[in-house]
Amino acid sequence: MLTNGKIKLSKLERSHRQEFSQIANNREIWVNLRDVFPHPYSKKDADQFIDFISQESPQLTFGIFYRDHIAGVIGLSPFSDINRVKAEVGFWLGKPYWGKGIATSALQLICDYAFNDLRLIRLEALVFDYNEASIRVLEKNGFNLDAKLEKSSIKME
């Protein structure tokens, strides 16, 4: 568990499935994430995700908890081979938790974990250009824009 007093990052458990599936089942979240994130989001989807990440060692994916409620998810996807010193970071929050500084705090915690515990030396994030809130969260945590990847991905046609 990682905490800063405001929020905590902790392992997701099956007991979180109801609340987790409720906050994840939102098109406004889905449009900002990869296609592997389903919409609509069901309890079965929550169970499958929680079961999948429970196998991680070391732990790379965390529930974001705010006032003892699951607010979202943050995680690291490590690179391999010659890029093994870096990872991609991704995060999302349920809409009731937007605009409270939670994502900024969660990103700070996982950055500390990545650099200090996992000994990574670089974190990257891919963000759709219309997702200004996530861009601000990254900037507040010292991320810099390295490139704009035009015509490199598609979410909706």
Phi and psi in radians as a Rosetta constraint file:
Dihedral C 1 N 2 CA 2 C 2 CIRCULARHARMONIC -2.076 0.35
Dihedral N 2 CA 2 C 2 N 3 CIRCULARHARMONIC 2.385 0.35
Dihedral C 2 N 3 CA 3 C 3 CIRCULARHARMONIC -2.574 0.35
Dihedral N 3 CA 3 C 3 N 4 CIRCULARHARMONIC 2.702 0.35
Dihedral C 3 N 4 CA 4 C 4 CIRCULARHARMONIC -2.282 0.35
Dihedral N 4 CA 4 C 4 N 5 CIRCULARHARMONIC 0.263 0.35
Dihedral C 4 N 5 CA 5 C 5 CIRCULARHARMONIC 1.641 0.35
Dihedral N 5 CA 5 C 5 N 6 CIRCULARHARMONIC -0.706 0.35
Dihedral C 5 N 6 CA 6 C 6 CIRCULARHARMONIC -1.448 0.35
Dihedral N 6 CA 6 C 6 N 7 CIRCULARHARMONIC -0.766 0.35
Dihedral C 6 N 7 CA 7 C 7 CIRCULARHARMONIC -2.382 0.35
Dihedral N 7 CA 7 C 7 N 8 CIRCULARHARMONIC 2.961 0.35
Dihedral C 7 N 8 CA 8 C 8 CIRCULARHARMONIC -2.397 0.35
Dihedral N 8 CA 8 C 8 N 9 CIRCULARHARMONIC 2.573 0.35
Dihedral C 8 N 9 CA 9 C 9 CIRCULARHARMONIC -1.853 0.35
Dihedral N 9 CA 9 C 9 N 10 CIRCULARHARMONIC 2.183 0.35
Dihedral C 9 N 10 CA 10 C 10 CIRCULARHARMONIC -2.572 0.35
Dihedral N 10 CA 10 C 10 N 11 CIRCULARHARMONIC 2.843 0.35
Dihedral C 10 N 11 CA 11 C 11 CIRCULARHARMONIC -1.094 0.35
Dihedral N 11 CA 11 C 11 N 12 CIRCULARHARMONIC 2.421 0.35
Dihedral C 11 N 12 CA 12 C 12 CIRCULARHARMONIC -1.424 0.35
Dihedral N 12 CA 12 C 12 N 13 CIRCULARHARMONIC 2.446 0.35
Dihedral C 12 N 13 CA 13 C 13 CIRCULARHARMONIC -2.103 0.35
Dihedral N 13 CA 13 C 13 N 14 CIRCULARHARMONIC 2.778 0.35
Dihedral C 13 N 14 CA 14 C 14 CIRCULARHARMONIC -1.009 0.35
Dihedral N 14 CA 14 C 14 N 15 CIRCULARHARMONIC -0.471 0.35
Dihedral C 14 N 15 CA 15 C 15 CIRCULARHARMONIC -1.133 0.35
Dihedral N 15 CA 15 C 15 N 16 CIRCULARHARMONIC -0.265 0.35
Dihedral C 15 N 16 CA 16 C 16 CIRCULARHARMONIC -1.551 0.35
Dihedral N 16 CA 16 C 16 N 17 CIRCULARHARMONIC -0.076 0.35
Dihedral C 16 N 17 CA 17 C 17 CIRCULARHARMONIC -1.014 0.35
Dihedral N 17 CA 17 C 17 N 18 CIRCULARHARMONIC -0.707 0.35
Dihedral C 17 N 18 CA 18 C 18 CIRCULARHARMONIC -1.113 0.35
Dihedral N 18 CA 18 C 18 N 19 CIRCULARHARMONIC -0.978 0.35
Dihedral C 18 N 19 CA 19 C 19 CIRCULARHARMONIC -1.118 0.35
Dihedral N 19 CA 19 C 19 N 20 CIRCULARHARMONIC -0.688 0.35
Dihedral C 19 N 20 CA 20 C 20 CIRCULARHARMONIC -1.094 0.35
Dihedral N 20 CA 20 C 20 N 21 CIRCULARHARMONIC -0.838 0.35
Dihedral C 20 N 21 CA 21 C 21 CIRCULARHARMONIC -1.161 0.35
Dihedral N 21 CA 21 C 21 N 22 CIRCULARHARMONIC -0.558 0.35
Dihedral C 21 N 22 CA 22 C 22 CIRCULARHARMONIC -1.150 0.35
Dihedral N 22 CA 22 C 22 N 23 CIRCULARHARMONIC -0.801 0.35
Dihedral C 22 N 23 CA 23 C 23 CIRCULARHARMONIC -1.322 0.35
Dihedral N 23 CA 23 C 23 N 24 CIRCULARHARMONIC -0.477 0.35
Dihedral C 23 N 24 CA 24 C 24 CIRCULARHARMONIC -1.328 0.35
Dihedral N 24 CA 24 C 24 N 25 CIRCULARHARMONIC -0.381 0.35
Dihedral C 24 N 25 CA 25 C 25 CIRCULARHARMONIC -1.460 0.35
Dihedral N 25 CA 25 C 25 N 26 CIRCULARHARMONIC 1.246 0.35
Dihedral C 25 N 26 CA 26 C 26 CIRCULARHARMONIC -2.577 0.35
Dihedral N 26 CA 26 C 26 N 27 CIRCULARHARMONIC 2.147 0.35
Dihedral C 26 N 27 CA 27 C 27 CIRCULARHARMONIC -1.062 0.35
Dihedral N 27 CA 27 C 27 N 28 CIRCULARHARMONIC -0.564 0.35
Dihedral C 27 N 28 CA 28 C 28 CIRCULARHARMONIC -1.154 0.35
Dihedral N 28 CA 28 C 28 N 29 CIRCULARHARMONIC -0.416 0.35
Dihedral C 28 N 29 CA 29 C 29 CIRCULARHARMONIC -1.428 0.35
Dihedral N 29 CA 29 C 29 N 30 CIRCULARHARMONIC -0.845 0.35
Dihedral C 29 N 30 CA 30 C 30 CIRCULARHARMONIC -0.950 0.35
Dihedral N 30 CA 30 C 30 N 31 CIRCULARHARMONIC -0.699 0.35
Dihedral C 30 N 31 CA 31 C 31 CIRCULARHARMONIC -1.137 0.35
Dihedral N 31 CA 31 C 31 N 32 CIRCULARHARMONIC -0.286 0.35
Dihedral C 31 N 32 CA 32 C 32 CIRCULARHARMONIC -1.764 0.35
Dihedral N 32 CA 32 C 32 N 33 CIRCULARHARMONIC 0.029 0.35
Dihedral C 32 N 33 CA 33 C 33 CIRCULARHARMONIC -2.075 0.35
Dihedral N 33 CA 33 C 33 N 34 CIRCULARHARMONIC 2.960 0.35
Dihedral C 33 N 34 CA 34 C 34 CIRCULARHARMONIC -1.165 0.35
Dihedral N 34 CA 34 C 34 N 35 CIRCULARHARMONIC 2.798 0.35
Dihedral C 34 N 35 CA 35 C 35 CIRCULARHARMONIC -1.119 0.35
Dihedral N 35 CA 35 C 35 N 36 CIRCULARHARMONIC -0.349 0.35
Dihedral C 35 N 36 CA 36 C 36 CIRCULARHARMONIC -1.113 0.35
Dihedral N 36 CA 36 C 36 N 37 CIRCULARHARMONIC -0.379 0.35
Dihedral C 36 N 37 CA 37 C 37 CIRCULARHARMONIC -1.427 0.35
Dihedral N 37 CA 37 C 37 N 38 CIRCULARHARMONIC 1.978 0.35
Dihedral C 37 N 38 CA 38 C 38 CIRCULARHARMONIC -1.358 0.35
Dihedral N 38 CA 38 C 38 N 39 CIRCULARHARMONIC 2.726 0.35
Dihedral C 38 N 39 CA 39 C 39 CIRCULARHARMONIC -2.548 0.35
Dihedral N 39 CA 39 C 39 N 40 CIRCULARHARMONIC 2.201 0.35
Dihedral C 39 N 40 CA 40 C 40 CIRCULARHARMONIC -1.159 0.35
Dihedral N 40 CA 40 C 40 N 41 CIRCULARHARMONIC 2.807 0.35
Dihedral C 40 N 41 CA 41 C 41 CIRCULARHARMONIC -1.866 0.35
Dihedral N 41 CA 41 C 41 N 42 CIRCULARHARMONIC 2.113 0.35
Dihedral C 41 N 42 CA 42 C 42 CIRCULARHARMONIC -1.861 0.35
Dihedral N 42 CA 42 C 42 N 43 CIRCULARHARMONIC 3.012 0.35
Dihedral C 42 N 43 CA 43 C 43 CIRCULARHARMONIC -1.102 0.35
Dihedral N 43 CA 43 C 43 N 44 CIRCULARHARMONIC -0.614 0.35
Dihedral C 43 N 44 CA 44 C 44 CIRCULARHARMONIC -1.104 0.35
Dihedral N 44 CA 44 C 44 N 45 CIRCULARHARMONIC -0.728 0.35
Dihedral C 44 N 45 CA 45 C 45 CIRCULARHARMONIC -1.058 0.35
Dihedral N 45 CA 45 C 45 N 46 CIRCULARHARMONIC -0.740 0.35
Dihedral C 45 N 46 CA 46 C 46 CIRCULARHARMONIC -1.087 0.35
Dihedral N 46 CA 46 C 46 N 47 CIRCULARHARMONIC -0.786 0.35
Dihedral C 46 N 47 CA 47 C 47 CIRCULARHARMONIC -1.040 0.35
Dihedral N 47 CA 47 C 47 N 48 CIRCULARHARMONIC -0.794 0.35
Dihedral C 47 N 48 CA 48 C 48 CIRCULARHARMONIC -1.098 0.35
Dihedral N 48 CA 48 C 48 N 49 CIRCULARHARMONIC -0.738 0.35
Dihedral C 48 N 49 CA 49 C 49 CIRCULARHARMONIC -1.150 0.35
Dihedral N 49 CA 49 C 49 N 50 CIRCULARHARMONIC -0.819 0.35
Dihedral C 49 N 50 CA 50 C 50 CIRCULARHARMONIC -1.093 0.35
Dihedral N 50 CA 50 C 50 N 51 CIRCULARHARMONIC -0.739 0.35
Dihedral C 50 N 51 CA 51 C 51 CIRCULARHARMONIC -1.089 0.35
Dihedral N 51 CA 51 C 51 N 52 CIRCULARHARMONIC -0.732 0.35
Dihedral C 51 N 52 CA 52 C 52 CIRCULARHARMONIC -1.087 0.35
Dihedral N 52 CA 52 C 52 N 53 CIRCULARHARMONIC -0.858 0.35
Dihedral C 52 N 53 CA 53 C 53 CIRCULARHARMONIC -1.320 0.35
Dihedral N 53 CA 53 C 53 N 54 CIRCULARHARMONIC -0.288 0.35
Dihedral C 53 N 54 CA 54 C 54 CIRCULARHARMONIC -1.177 0.35
Dihedral N 54 CA 54 C 54 N 55 CIRCULARHARMONIC -0.264 0.35
Dihedral C 54 N 55 CA 55 C 55 CIRCULARHARMONIC -1.504 0.35
Dihedral N 55 CA 55 C 55 N 56 CIRCULARHARMONIC -0.110 0.35
Dihedral C 55 N 56 CA 56 C 56 CIRCULARHARMONIC -1.182 0.35
Dihedral N 56 CA 56 C 56 N 57 CIRCULARHARMONIC 2.405 0.35
Dihedral C 56 N 57 CA 57 C 57 CIRCULARHARMONIC -2.678 0.35
Dihedral N 57 CA 57 C 57 N 58 CIRCULARHARMONIC 1.902 0.35
Dihedral C 57 N 58 CA 58 C 58 CIRCULARHARMONIC -1.257 0.35
Dihedral N 58 CA 58 C 58 N 59 CIRCULARHARMONIC 2.877 0.35
Dihedral C 58 N 59 CA 59 C 59 CIRCULARHARMONIC -1.167 0.35
Dihedral N 59 CA 59 C 59 N 60 CIRCULARHARMONIC 2.263 0.35
Dihedral C 59 N 60 CA 60 C 60 CIRCULARHARMONIC -2.113 0.35
Dihedral N 60 CA 60 C 60 N 61 CIRCULARHARMONIC -0.297 0.35
Dihedral C 60 N 61 CA 61 C 61 CIRCULARHARMONIC -2.126 0.35
Dihedral N 61 CA 61 C 61 N 62 CIRCULARHARMONIC 2.304 0.35
Dihedral C 61 N 62 CA 62 C 62 CIRCULARHARMONIC -2.291 0.35
Dihedral N 62 CA 62 C 62 N 63 CIRCULARHARMONIC 2.536 0.35
Dihedral C 62 N 63 CA 63 C 63 CIRCULARHARMONIC -1.332 0.35
Dihedral N 63 CA 63 C 63 N 64 CIRCULARHARMONIC 2.497 0.35
Dihedral C 63 N 64 CA 64 C 64 CIRCULARHARMONIC -1.704 0.35
Dihedral N 64 CA 64 C 64 N 65 CIRCULARHARMONIC 2.081 0.35
Dihedral C 64 N 65 CA 65 C 65 CIRCULARHARMONIC -1.956 0.35
Dihedral N 65 CA 65 C 65 N 66 CIRCULARHARMONIC 2.311 0.35
Dihedral C 65 N 66 CA 66 C 66 CIRCULARHARMONIC -2.269 0.35
Dihedral N 66 CA 66 C 66 N 67 CIRCULARHARMONIC 2.103 0.35
Dihedral C 66 N 67 CA 67 C 67 CIRCULARHARMONIC 0.892 0.35
Dihedral N 67 CA 67 C 67 N 68 CIRCULARHARMONIC 0.794 0.35
Dihedral C 67 N 68 CA 68 C 68 CIRCULARHARMONIC 1.120 0.35
Dihedral N 68 CA 68 C 68 N 69 CIRCULARHARMONIC 0.331 0.35
Dihedral C 68 N 69 CA 69 C 69 CIRCULARHARMONIC -2.068 0.35
Dihedral N 69 CA 69 C 69 N 70 CIRCULARHARMONIC 2.521 0.35
Dihedral C 69 N 70 CA 70 C 70 CIRCULARHARMONIC -1.256 0.35
Dihedral N 70 CA 70 C 70 N 71 CIRCULARHARMONIC 2.117 0.35
Dihedral C 70 N 71 CA 71 C 71 CIRCULARHARMONIC -1.844 0.35
Dihedral N 71 CA 71 C 71 N 72 CIRCULARHARMONIC -0.361 0.35
Dihedral C 71 N 72 CA 72 C 72 CIRCULARHARMONIC 2.963 0.35
Dihedral N 72 CA 72 C 72 N 73 CIRCULARHARMONIC -2.784 0.35
Dihedral C 72 N 73 CA 73 C 73 CIRCULARHARMONIC -2.443 0.35
Dihedral N 73 CA 73 C 73 N 74 CIRCULARHARMONIC 2.550 0.35
Dihedral C 73 N 74 CA 74 C 74 CIRCULARHARMONIC -2.434 0.35
Dihedral N 74 CA 74 C 74 N 75 CIRCULARHARMONIC 2.504 0.35
Dihedral C 74 N 75 CA 75 C 75 CIRCULARHARMONIC -2.769 0.35
Dihedral N 75 CA 75 C 75 N 76 CIRCULARHARMONIC 2.941 0.35
Dihedral C 75 N 76 CA 76 C 76 CIRCULARHARMONIC -2.073 0.35
Dihedral N 76 CA 76 C 76 N 77 CIRCULARHARMONIC 2.421 0.35
Dihedral C 76 N 77 CA 77 C 77 CIRCULARHARMONIC -2.084 0.35
Dihedral N 77 CA 77 C 77 N 78 CIRCULARHARMONIC 1.740 0.35
Dihedral C 77 N 78 CA 78 C 78 CIRCULARHARMONIC -1.176 0.35
Dihedral N 78 CA 78 C 78 N 79 CIRCULARHARMONIC 2.579 0.35
Dihedral C 78 N 79 CA 79 C 79 CIRCULARHARMONIC -1.501 0.35
Dihedral N 79 CA 79 C 79 N 80 CIRCULARHARMONIC 3.056 0.35
Dihedral C 79 N 80 CA 80 C 80 CIRCULARHARMONIC -2.321 0.35
Dihedral N 80 CA 80 C 80 N 81 CIRCULARHARMONIC -3.137 0.35
Dihedral C 80 N 81 CA 81 C 81 CIRCULARHARMONIC 0.982 0.35
Dihedral N 81 CA 81 C 81 N 82 CIRCULARHARMONIC -2.245 0.35
Dihedral C 81 N 82 CA 82 C 82 CIRCULARHARMONIC -1.234 0.35
Dihedral N 82 CA 82 C 82 N 83 CIRCULARHARMONIC -0.213 0.35
Dihedral C 82 N 83 CA 83 C 83 CIRCULARHARMONIC -1.763 0.35
Dihedral N 83 CA 83 C 83 N 84 CIRCULARHARMONIC 0.302 0.35
Dihedral C 83 N 84 CA 84 C 84 CIRCULARHARMONIC -1.173 0.35
Dihedral N 84 CA 84 C 84 N 85 CIRCULARHARMONIC -0.115 0.35
Dihedral C 84 N 85 CA 85 C 85 CIRCULARHARMONIC -1.642 0.35
Dihedral N 85 CA 85 C 85 N 86 CIRCULARHARMONIC 0.165 0.35
Dihedral C 85 N 86 CA 86 C 86 CIRCULARHARMONIC -2.408 0.35
Dihedral N 86 CA 86 C 86 N 87 CIRCULARHARMONIC 2.898 0.35
Dihedral C 86 N 87 CA 87 C 87 CIRCULARHARMONIC -2.599 0.35
Dihedral N 87 CA 87 C 87 N 88 CIRCULARHARMONIC 2.756 0.35
Dihedral C 87 N 88 CA 88 C 88 CIRCULARHARMONIC -1.630 0.35
Dihedral N 88 CA 88 C 88 N 89 CIRCULARHARMONIC 2.415 0.35
Dihedral C 88 N 89 CA 89 C 89 CIRCULARHARMONIC -1.910 0.35
Dihedral N 89 CA 89 C 89 N 90 CIRCULARHARMONIC 2.445 0.35
Dihedral C 89 N 90 CA 90 C 90 CIRCULARHARMONIC -2.444 0.35
Dihedral N 90 CA 90 C 90 N 91 CIRCULARHARMONIC 2.652 0.35
Dihedral C 90 N 91 CA 91 C 91 CIRCULARHARMONIC -2.734 0.35
Dihedral N 91 CA 91 C 91 N 92 CIRCULARHARMONIC 2.750 0.35
Dihedral C 91 N 92 CA 92 C 92 CIRCULARHARMONIC -2.665 0.35
Dihedral N 92 CA 92 C 92 N 93 CIRCULARHARMONIC 2.680 0.35
Dihedral C 92 N 93 CA 93 C 93 CIRCULARHARMONIC -2.218 0.35
Dihedral N 93 CA 93 C 93 N 94 CIRCULARHARMONIC 2.560 0.35
Dihedral C 93 N 94 CA 94 C 94 CIRCULARHARMONIC -1.153 0.35
Dihedral N 94 CA 94 C 94 N 95 CIRCULARHARMONIC 2.565 0.35
Dihedral C 94 N 95 CA 95 C 95 CIRCULARHARMONIC -0.960 0.35
Dihedral N 95 CA 95 C 95 N 96 CIRCULARHARMONIC -0.644 0.35
Dihedral C 95 N 96 CA 96 C 96 CIRCULARHARMONIC -1.071 0.35
Dihedral N 96 CA 96 C 96 N 97 CIRCULARHARMONIC -0.233 0.35
Dihedral C 96 N 97 CA 97 C 97 CIRCULARHARMONIC -1.863 0.35
Dihedral N 97 CA 97 C 97 N 98 CIRCULARHARMONIC 0.064 0.35
Dihedral C 97 N 98 CA 98 C 98 CIRCULARHARMONIC -1.215 0.35
Dihedral N 98 CA 98 C 98 N 99 CIRCULARHARMONIC 2.559 0.35
Dihedral C 98 N 99 CA 99 C 99 CIRCULARHARMONIC 1.329 0.35
Dihedral N 99 CA 99 C 99 N 100 CIRCULARHARMONIC 0.295 0.35
Dihedral C 99 N 100 CA 100 C 100 CIRCULARHARMONIC -1.945 0.35
Dihedral N 100 CA 100 C 100 N 101 CIRCULARHARMONIC 0.087 0.35
Dihedral C 100 N 101 CA 101 C 101 CIRCULARHARMONIC 1.395 0.35
Dihedral N 101 CA 101 C 101 N 102 CIRCULARHARMONIC 0.137 0.35
Dihedral C 101 N 102 CA 102 C 102 CIRCULARHARMONIC -1.197 0.35
Dihedral N 102 CA 102 C 102 N 103 CIRCULARHARMONIC -0.808 0.35
Dihedral C 102 N 103 CA 103 C 103 CIRCULARHARMONIC -1.105 0.35
Dihedral N 103 CA 103 C 103 N 104 CIRCULARHARMONIC -0.687 0.35
Dihedral C 103 N 104 CA 104 C 104 CIRCULARHARMONIC -1.070 0.35
Dihedral N 104 CA 104 C 104 N 105 CIRCULARHARMONIC -0.785 0.35
Dihedral C 104 N 105 CA 105 C 105 CIRCULARHARMONIC -1.142 0.35
Dihedral N 105 CA 105 C 105 N 106 CIRCULARHARMONIC -0.730 0.35
Dihedral C 105 N 106 CA 106 C 106 CIRCULARHARMONIC -1.106 0.35
Dihedral N 106 CA 106 C 106 N 107 CIRCULARHARMONIC -0.734 0.35
Dihedral C 106 N 107 CA 107 C 107 CIRCULARHARMONIC -1.136 0.35
Dihedral N 107 CA 107 C 107 N 108 CIRCULARHARMONIC -0.678 0.35
Dihedral C 107 N 108 CA 108 C 108 CIRCULARHARMONIC -1.071 0.35
Dihedral N 108 CA 108 C 108 N 109 CIRCULARHARMONIC -0.755 0.35
Dihedral C 108 N 109 CA 109 C 109 CIRCULARHARMONIC -1.118 0.35
Dihedral N 109 CA 109 C 109 N 110 CIRCULARHARMONIC -0.772 0.35
Dihedral C 109 N 110 CA 110 C 110 CIRCULARHARMONIC -1.270 0.35
Dihedral N 110 CA 110 C 110 N 111 CIRCULARHARMONIC -0.512 0.35
Dihedral C 110 N 111 CA 111 C 111 CIRCULARHARMONIC -1.115 0.35
Dihedral N 111 CA 111 C 111 N 112 CIRCULARHARMONIC -0.796 0.35
Dihedral C 111 N 112 CA 112 C 112 CIRCULARHARMONIC -1.028 0.35
Dihedral N 112 CA 112 C 112 N 113 CIRCULARHARMONIC -0.771 0.35
Dihedral C 112 N 113 CA 113 C 113 CIRCULARHARMONIC -1.083 0.35
Dihedral N 113 CA 113 C 113 N 114 CIRCULARHARMONIC -0.801 0.35
Dihedral C 113 N 114 CA 114 C 114 CIRCULARHARMONIC -1.093 0.35
Dihedral N 114 CA 114 C 114 N 115 CIRCULARHARMONIC -0.781 0.35
Dihedral C 114 N 115 CA 115 C 115 CIRCULARHARMONIC -1.380 0.35
Dihedral N 115 CA 115 C 115 N 116 CIRCULARHARMONIC -0.703 0.35
Dihedral C 115 N 116 CA 116 C 116 CIRCULARHARMONIC -1.519 0.35
Dihedral N 116 CA 116 C 116 N 117 CIRCULARHARMONIC -0.759 0.35
Dihedral C 116 N 117 CA 117 C 117 CIRCULARHARMONIC -1.601 0.35
Dihedral N 117 CA 117 C 117 N 118 CIRCULARHARMONIC -0.720 0.35
Dihedral C 117 N 118 CA 118 C 118 CIRCULARHARMONIC -1.582 0.35
Dihedral N 118 CA 118 C 118 N 119 CIRCULARHARMONIC -0.167 0.35
Dihedral C 118 N 119 CA 119 C 119 CIRCULARHARMONIC 1.052 0.35
Dihedral N 119 CA 119 C 119 N 120 CIRCULARHARMONIC 0.576 0.35
Dihedral C 119 N 120 CA 120 C 120 CIRCULARHARMONIC -1.347 0.35
Dihedral N 120 CA 120 C 120 N 121 CIRCULARHARMONIC 2.768 0.35
Dihedral C 120 N 121 CA 121 C 121 CIRCULARHARMONIC -2.078 0.35
Dihedral N 121 CA 121 C 121 N 122 CIRCULARHARMONIC -0.103 0.35
Dihedral C 121 N 122 CA 122 C 122 CIRCULARHARMONIC -2.633 0.35
Dihedral N 122 CA 122 C 122 N 123 CIRCULARHARMONIC 2.405 0.35
Dihedral C 122 N 123 CA 123 C 123 CIRCULARHARMONIC -2.112 0.35
Dihedral N 123 CA 123 C 123 N 124 CIRCULARHARMONIC 2.484 0.35
Dihedral C 123 N 124 CA 124 C 124 CIRCULARHARMONIC -2.228 0.35
Dihedral N 124 CA 124 C 124 N 125 CIRCULARHARMONIC 2.756 0.35
Dihedral C 124 N 125 CA 125 C 125 CIRCULARHARMONIC -2.507 0.35
Dihedral N 125 CA 125 C 125 N 126 CIRCULARHARMONIC 2.440 0.35
Dihedral C 125 N 126 CA 126 C 126 CIRCULARHARMONIC -1.884 0.35
Dihedral N 126 CA 126 C 126 N 127 CIRCULARHARMONIC 2.216 0.35
Dihedral C 126 N 127 CA 127 C 127 CIRCULARHARMONIC -2.336 0.35
Dihedral N 127 CA 127 C 127 N 128 CIRCULARHARMONIC 2.361 0.35
Dihedral C 127 N 128 CA 128 C 128 CIRCULARHARMONIC -1.097 0.35
Dihedral N 128 CA 128 C 128 N 129 CIRCULARHARMONIC 2.463 0.35
Dihedral C 128 N 129 CA 129 C 129 CIRCULARHARMONIC -1.113 0.35
Dihedral N 129 CA 129 C 129 N 130 CIRCULARHARMONIC -0.356 0.35
Dihedral C 129 N 130 CA 130 C 130 CIRCULARHARMONIC -1.480 0.35
Dihedral N 130 CA 130 C 130 N 131 CIRCULARHARMONIC -0.110 0.35
Dihedral C 130 N 131 CA 131 C 131 CIRCULARHARMONIC -1.579 0.35
Dihedral N 131 CA 131 C 131 N 132 CIRCULARHARMONIC 1.235 0.35
Dihedral C 131 N 132 CA 132 C 132 CIRCULARHARMONIC -1.114 0.35
Dihedral N 132 CA 132 C 132 N 133 CIRCULARHARMONIC -0.565 0.35
Dihedral C 132 N 133 CA 133 C 133 CIRCULARHARMONIC -1.115 0.35
Dihedral N 133 CA 133 C 133 N 134 CIRCULARHARMONIC -0.788 0.35
Dihedral C 133 N 134 CA 134 C 134 CIRCULARHARMONIC -1.176 0.35
Dihedral N 134 CA 134 C 134 N 135 CIRCULARHARMONIC -0.627 0.35
Dihedral C 134 N 135 CA 135 C 135 CIRCULARHARMONIC -1.065 0.35
Dihedral N 135 CA 135 C 135 N 136 CIRCULARHARMONIC -0.746 0.35
Dihedral C 135 N 136 CA 136 C 136 CIRCULARHARMONIC -1.113 0.35
Dihedral N 136 CA 136 C 136 N 137 CIRCULARHARMONIC -0.717 0.35
Dihedral C 136 N 137 CA 137 C 137 CIRCULARHARMONIC -1.024 0.35
Dihedral N 137 CA 137 C 137 N 138 CIRCULARHARMONIC -0.787 0.35
Dihedral C 137 N 138 CA 138 C 138 CIRCULARHARMONIC -1.114 0.35
Dihedral N 138 CA 138 C 138 N 139 CIRCULARHARMONIC -0.785 0.35
Dihedral C 138 N 139 CA 139 C 139 CIRCULARHARMONIC -1.083 0.35
Dihedral N 139 CA 139 C 139 N 140 CIRCULARHARMONIC -0.693 0.35
Dihedral C 139 N 140 CA 140 C 140 CIRCULARHARMONIC -1.092 0.35
Dihedral N 140 CA 140 C 140 N 141 CIRCULARHARMONIC -0.400 0.35
Dihedral C 140 N 141 CA 141 C 141 CIRCULARHARMONIC -1.764 0.35
Dihedral N 141 CA 141 C 141 N 142 CIRCULARHARMONIC 0.294 0.35
Dihedral C 141 N 142 CA 142 C 142 CIRCULARHARMONIC 1.497 0.35
Dihedral N 142 CA 142 C 142 N 143 CIRCULARHARMONIC 0.141 0.35
Dihedral C 142 N 143 CA 143 C 143 CIRCULARHARMONIC -1.297 0.35
Dihedral N 143 CA 143 C 143 N 144 CIRCULARHARMONIC 2.494 0.35
Dihedral C 143 N 144 CA 144 C 144 CIRCULARHARMONIC -2.012 0.35
Dihedral N 144 CA 144 C 144 N 145 CIRCULARHARMONIC 2.593 0.35
Dihedral C 144 N 145 CA 145 C 145 CIRCULARHARMONIC -1.300 0.35
Dihedral N 145 CA 145 C 145 N 146 CIRCULARHARMONIC 2.012 0.35
Dihedral C 145 N 146 CA 146 C 146 CIRCULARHARMONIC -1.624 0.35
Dihedral N 146 CA 146 C 146 N 147 CIRCULARHARMONIC -0.584 0.35
Dihedral C 146 N 147 CA 147 C 147 CIRCULARHARMONIC -2.872 0.35
Dihedral N 147 CA 147 C 147 N 148 CIRCULARHARMONIC 2.692 0.35
Dihedral C 147 N 148 CA 148 C 148 CIRCULARHARMONIC -1.889 0.35
Dihedral N 148 CA 148 C 148 N 149 CIRCULARHARMONIC 2.064 0.35
Dihedral C 148 N 149 CA 149 C 149 CIRCULARHARMONIC -1.646 0.35
Dihedral N 149 CA 149 C 149 N 150 CIRCULARHARMONIC 1.620 0.35
Dihedral C 149 N 150 CA 150 C 150 CIRCULARHARMONIC -1.339 0.35
Dihedral N 150 CA 150 C 150 N 151 CIRCULARHARMONIC 2.414 0.35
Dihedral C 150 N 151 CA 151 C 151 CIRCULARHARMONIC 0.956 0.35
Dihedral N 151 CA 151 C 151 N 152 CIRCULARHARMONIC 0.610 0.35
Dihedral C 151 N 152 CA 152 C 152 CIRCULARHARMONIC -1.815 0.35
Dihedral N 152 CA 152 C 152 N 153 CIRCULARHARMONIC -0.236 0.35
Dihedral C 152 N 153 CA 153 C 153 CIRCULARHARMONIC -2.666 0.35
Dihedral N 153 CA 153 C 153 N 154 CIRCULARHARMONIC 2.841 0.35
Dihedral C 153 N 154 CA 154 C 154 CIRCULARHARMONIC -2.509 0.35
Dihedral N 154 CA 154 C 154 N 155 CIRCULARHARMONIC 2.381 0.35
Dihedral C 154 N 155 CA 155 C 155 CIRCULARHARMONIC -1.845 0.35
Dihedral N 155 CA 155 C 155 N 156 CIRCULARHARMONIC -0.893 0.35
Dihedral C 155 N 156 CA 156 C 156 CIRCULARHARMONIC -2.304 0.35
Dihedral N 156 CA 156 C 156 N 157 CIRCULARHARMONIC 2.515 0.35
